[in-house]
């Protein structure tokens, strides 16, 4: 009974959580552990299903043992014929039938409860995964959210150490972005950020991850990428900025990006990488000699600081 009450409580909690999920519109408050919690409930449910089948097997063995206890002694004592003469035989027979009927009813009720609970937990898991995916995405630029950057960057750093690969982090900042908001309005500023986000995703590979770091700053995590490959990616970004200024730009304003990048070395921490890339980006931003060949993209590569 305690196990059944626990399952019913889980089912009720699942329905309550599902109702809360539909009425609570706050991806920012989403707890990433909720997915794990639902998965743990599903694993517990699978264990409960195994327990139910184990009980069924045990009952079947008990019934078989009961019949054997009635038949085997008489078969040994009277080898020629097997007769079961007992005034309690009808009661025993109907008792077995009643026991089997009650057990079948119990199994049916438990399996229906398990089925409903599994269905509700799957719905809850889907909602949790959907909420997690929404929480990972910046709603304006549709790039990854900053709050997930540390976890993803740490994962890629560990993978780089494990496979002895390469990893580069690039900081990208929009020059004179406040001018756009002041002269053309915040809607134009939002449109510009969306265009830059699309440009970054087009420039870099699908395996690279683009984050909106804050305001008009973006971070690109380039997996399996060293300094030379990062420079090639910057050349592509240079070309895309030039095309944007020529075809989709803002009249009276020219887009330029300041960039600083750093390749990961074993033993570096996340803060060290981001701080160094940020410093190189700001050093690049404050350089006075913007060469015409760069056409709007100013870059501070490792070793030029």
C-alpha positions as CSV (number, residue, x, y, z in Angstrom):
1,X,0.0,0.0,0.0
2,X,2.8,2.4,0.8
3,X,4.3,1.8,-2.7
4,X,1.0,2.4,-4.3
5,X,0.5,5.6,-2.3
6,X,4.0,6.7,-3.4
7,X,3.2,6.0,-7.1
8,X,-0.1,7.9,-6.8
9,X,1.7,10.8,-5.1
10,X,4.2,10.8,-8.0
11,X,1.4,10.8,-10.5
12,X,-0.3,13.7,-8.7
13,X,3.0,15.6,-8.4
14,X,3.6,15.0,-12.1
15,X,0.2,16.4,-13.1
16,X,0.8,19.4,-10.7
17,X,4.2,20.1,-12.1
18,X,2.8,19.9,-15.6
19,X,0.1,22.4,-14.7
20,X,2.7,24.7,-13.1
21,X,4.8,24.4,-16.3
22,X,2.0,25.7,-18.4
23,X,1.2,28.6,-16.1
24,X,4.8,29.6,-15.3
25,X,6.3,31.5,-18.2
26,X,9.8,32.0,-17.0
27,X,12.6,30.3,-18.9
28,X,15.1,32.4,-16.8
29,X,13.9,30.6,-13.7
30,X,14.1,27.1,-15.3
31,X,16.0,24.6,-13.1
32,X,18.1,22.4,-15.3
33,X,17.9,19.7,-12.7
34,X,14.2,19.2,-13.4
35,X,15.0,17.0,-16.5
36,X,17.2,14.8,-14.3
37,X,14.5,14.6,-11.7
38,X,12.0,13.4,-14.3
39,X,14.5,10.9,-15.7
40,X,15.1,9.5,-12.2
41,X,11.3,9.1,-11.7
42,X,11.2,7.2,-15.0
43,X,14.0,4.9,-13.9
44,X,12.1,4.3,-10.6
45,X,9.0,3.5,-12.6
46,X,10.9,0.9,-14.6
47,X,12.1,-0.7,-11.4
48,X,8.6,-0.8,-10.1
49,X,7.5,-2.5,-13.3
50,X,10.2,-5.2,-12.8
51,X,9.0,-5.6,-9.2
52,X,5.4,-6.1,-10.4
53,X,6.5,-8.9,-12.7
54,X,8.6,-10.4,-9.9
55,X,5.5,-10.5,-7.7
56,X,3.5,-12.1,-10.5
57,X,6.2,-14.8,-10.9
58,X,6.3,-15.4,-7.1
59,X,2.6,-15.8,-6.9
60,X,2.6,-18.3,-9.8
61,X,5.3,-20.3,-8.1
62,X,3.4,-20.3,-4.8
63,X,0.2,-21.6,-6.6
64,X,2.3,-24.3,-8.4
65,X,3.8,-25.3,-5.0
66,X,0.3,-25.5,-3.5
67,X,-0.9,-27.8,-6.2
68,X,2.2,-29.9,-5.9
69,X,1.7,-30.2,-2.2
70,X,-1.7,-31.7,-2.8
71,X,-0.8,-34.0,-5.7
72,X,2.7,-35.2,-5.1
73,X,2.1,-37.1,-1.8
74,X,-0.9,-39.0,-3.1
75,X,1.0,-39.8,-6.3
76,X,3.8,-41.3,-4.2
77,X,1.5,-43.2,-1.9
78,X,-1.0,-44.4,-4.6
79,X,1.0,-44.8,-7.7
80,X,-1.9,-46.5,-9.6
81,X,-4.4,-43.7,-9.2
82,X,-4.4,-40.1,-8.2
83,X,-7.5,-39.1,-6.2
84,X,-8.0,-36.0,-4.1
85,X,-10.7,-36.7,-1.5
86,X,-11.2,-34.0,1.0
87,X,-14.3,-32.3,2.4
88,X,-12.5,-29.0,2.0
89,X,-11.7,-29.4,-1.6
90,X,-14.5,-27.1,-2.9
91,X,-13.4,-24.4,-0.5
92,X,-9.8,-24.8,-1.6
93,X,-10.7,-24.7,-5.2
94,X,-12.8,-21.6,-4.9
95,X,-10.1,-20.1,-2.7
96,X,-7.6,-20.5,-5.5
97,X,-9.9,-19.1,-8.0
98,X,-10.7,-16.1,-5.8
99,X,-7.0,-15.6,-5.1
100,X,-6.2,-15.7,-8.8
101,X,-9.0,-13.2,-9.6
102,X,-7.9,-10.8,-6.9
103,X,-4.3,-11.0,-8.0
104,X,-5.3,-10.3,-11.6
105,X,-7.3,-7.3,-10.5
106,X,-4.4,-6.0,-8.5
107,X,-2.0,-6.5,-11.4
108,X,-4.4,-4.8,-13.8
109,X,-4.8,-1.8,-11.4
110,X,-1.1,-1.5,-10.9
111,X,-0.2,-1.8,-14.6
112,X,-2.8,0.9,-15.4
113,X,-1.4,3.1,-12.8
114,X,2.1,2.5,-14.1
115,X,1.0,3.2,-17.7
116,X,-0.7,6.5,-16.7
117,X,2.3,7.5,-14.6
118,X,4.7,6.7,-17.5
119,X,2.6,8.7,-19.9
120,X,2.5,11.7,-17.6
121,X,6.2,11.5,-16.9
122,X,7.0,11.4,-20.6
123,X,4.9,14.5,-21.1
124,X,6.7,16.2,-18.2
125,X,10.1,15.1,-19.6
126,X,9.2,16.6,-23.0
127,X,8.1,19.9,-21.4
128,X,11.3,20.0,-19.3
129,X,13.5,19.4,-22.3
130,X,11.6,22.0,-24.3
131,X,12.0,24.5,-21.4
132,X,15.7,23.7,-21.2
133,X,16.2,24.2,-24.9
134,X,14.3,27.6,-24.7
135,X,16.4,28.6,-21.7
136,X,19.6,28.0,-23.7
137,X,18.6,30.4,-26.5
138,X,18.8,34.1,-26.4
139,X,15.3,35.2,-27.6
140,X,16.5,38.2,-29.7
141,X,19.5,36.8,-31.6
142,X,18.7,33.1,-31.4
143,X,22.2,32.4,-30.3
144,X,23.2,30.4,-27.1
145,X,22.5,32.1,-23.8
146,X,25.5,33.3,-21.7
147,X,24.3,31.3,-18.7
148,X,25.1,28.0,-20.5
149,X,28.5,29.2,-21.8
150,X,30.6,28.0,-18.8
151,X,29.2,24.5,-18.9
152,X,29.7,24.1,-22.7
153,X,33.2,25.7,-22.6
154,X,34.3,23.5,-19.8
155,X,33.0,20.5,-21.7
156,X,35.0,21.5,-24.8
157,X,38.1,22.2,-22.8
158,X,38.0,18.7,-21.2
159,X,37.4,17.1,-24.6
160,X,40.3,19.1,-26.0
161,X,42.6,17.8,-23.2
162,X,41.3,14.3,-23.7
163,X,41.9,14.1,-27.5
164,X,44.8,16.5,-27.5
165,X,43.0,18.7,-30.0
166,X,42.6,22.4,-30.5
167,X,40.2,25.0,-29.1
168,X,39.9,28.7,-29.7
169,X,37.7,31.3,-28.1
170,X,36.9,34.6,-29.9
171,X,35.3,37.7,-28.4
172,X,33.4,39.9,-30.9
173,X,32.2,43.4,-30.1
174,X,30.1,45.8,-32.3
175,X,31.9,49.1,-32.7
176,X,29.8,52.3,-32.0
177,X,26.7,50.3,-31.3
178,X,25.3,53.0,-29.1
179,X,25.3,55.3,-32.0
180,X,22.8,53.0,-33.8
181,X,20.5,53.1,-30.8
182,X,20.8,56.8,-30.5
183,X,20.5,57.9,-34.1
184,X,18.2,55.1,-35.5
185,X,16.3,53.8,-32.5
186,X,16.4,50.6,-30.5
187,X,14.4,48.6,-33.0
188,X,17.1,49.2,-35.6
189,X,19.6,48.2,-32.9
190,X,17.8,45.0,-32.4
191,X,17.7,44.3,-36.1
192,X,21.4,44.9,-36.3
193,X,22.1,42.4,-33.5
194,X,20.0,39.8,-35.3
195,X,21.9,40.4,-38.5
196,X,25.2,40.1,-36.8
197,X,24.1,36.9,-35.1
198,X,23.1,35.4,-38.4
199,X,26.4,36.6,-39.9
200,X,28.4,34.9,-37.2
201,X,26.5,31.6,-37.6
202,X,27.0,31.8,-41.3
203,X,30.7,32.6,-41.0
204,X,31.6,29.9,-38.5
205,X,31.0,26.2,-38.8
206,X,28.0,24.3,-37.5
207,X,30.2,22.7,-34.9
208,X,31.2,26.1,-33.5
209,X,29.0,27.7,-30.8
210,X,28.0,31.3,-30.9
211,X,27.0,32.9,-27.6
212,X,25.5,36.4,-26.9
213,X,27.8,37.5,-24.1
214,X,25.9,40.6,-23.3
215,X,24.6,43.7,-25.0
216,X,26.5,44.0,-28.3
217,X,29.2,41.4,-27.4
218,X,29.4,37.8,-28.7
219,X,31.6,34.9,-28.0
220,X,32.4,32.2,-30.5
221,X,33.8,28.8,-29.2
222,X,35.6,27.2,-32.1
223,X,36.2,23.5,-31.6
224,X,39.1,21.7,-33.3
225,X,40.4,25.1,-34.3
226,X,43.9,26.5,-33.8
227,X,45.2,30.1,-34.4
228,X,45.8,29.7,-38.1
229,X,42.2,28.3,-38.7
230,X,40.8,31.1,-36.5
231,X,42.5,33.6,-38.8
232,X,40.9,32.0,-41.8
233,X,37.5,32.3,-40.0
234,X,38.2,36.0,-39.4
235,X,38.9,36.5,-43.1
236,X,35.5,35.0,-43.8
237,X,33.9,37.3,-41.3
238,X,35.7,40.2,-42.9
239,X,34.1,39.3,-46.2
240,X,30.6,39.0,-44.7
241,X,30.9,42.4,-43.0
242,X,31.9,44.0,-46.3
243,X,28.9,42.4,-48.0
244,X,26.5,43.5,-45.3
245,X,27.8,47.1,-45.5
246,X,27.3,47.1,-49.3
247,X,23.9,45.4,-49.5
248,X,22.0,45.4,-46.2
249,X,23.8,48.1,-44.3
250,X,22.4,51.2,-42.5
251,X,22.6,54.4,-44.4
252,X,25.0,56.8,-42.8
253,X,26.6,54.2,-40.6
254,X,29.2,51.5,-41.3
255,X,29.5,48.3,-39.4
256,X,32.8,47.3,-38.0
257,X,33.6,44.6,-35.4
258,X,36.5,44.4,-33.0
259,X,37.7,40.8,-32.3
260,X,40.2,39.2,-30.0
261,X,40.9,35.5,-29.9
262,X,42.9,33.1,-27.8
263,X,43.7,29.4,-28.4
264,X,43.4,27.1,-25.4
265,X,46.4,25.6,-23.7
266,X,46.3,22.8,-21.2
267,X,45.9,24.2,-17.7
268,X,44.0,27.3,-18.7
269,X,40.8,28.2,-16.8
270,X,37.6,29.6,-18.3
271,X,38.1,33.0,-16.6
272,X,41.7,33.3,-17.9
273,X,40.6,32.5,-21.5
274,X,37.7,34.9,-21.5
275,X,39.7,37.7,-19.8
276,X,42.6,37.4,-22.2
277,X,40.3,37.4,-25.3
278,X,38.4,40.3,-23.9
279,X,41.6,42.3,-23.3
280,X,42.8,41.6,-26.8
281,X,39.4,42.7,-28.2
282,X,39.5,46.0,-26.3
283,X,43.1,46.6,-27.3
284,X,42.0,46.1,-30.9
285,X,39.1,48.5,-30.4
286,X,41.3,51.3,-29.2
287,X,43.9,50.9,-31.9
288,X,44.0,54.1,-33.9
289,X,45.5,52.6,-37.1
290,X,42.6,50.8,-38.8
291,X,44.0,49.6,-42.1
292,X,41.8,49.9,-45.2
293,X,42.5,46.2,-46.1
294,X,40.5,45.1,-43.1
295,X,37.4,46.8,-44.3
296,X,35.5,47.0,-41.0
297,X,36.8,44.0,-39.1
298,X,39.6,44.8,-36.7
299,X,41.3,41.8,-35.1
300,X,43.8,41.3,-32.3
301,X,45.4,37.9,-32.8
302,X,47.6,36.1,-30.3
303,X,51.1,37.6,-30.1
304,X,50.1,41.1,-31.3
305,X,49.1,42.4,-27.8
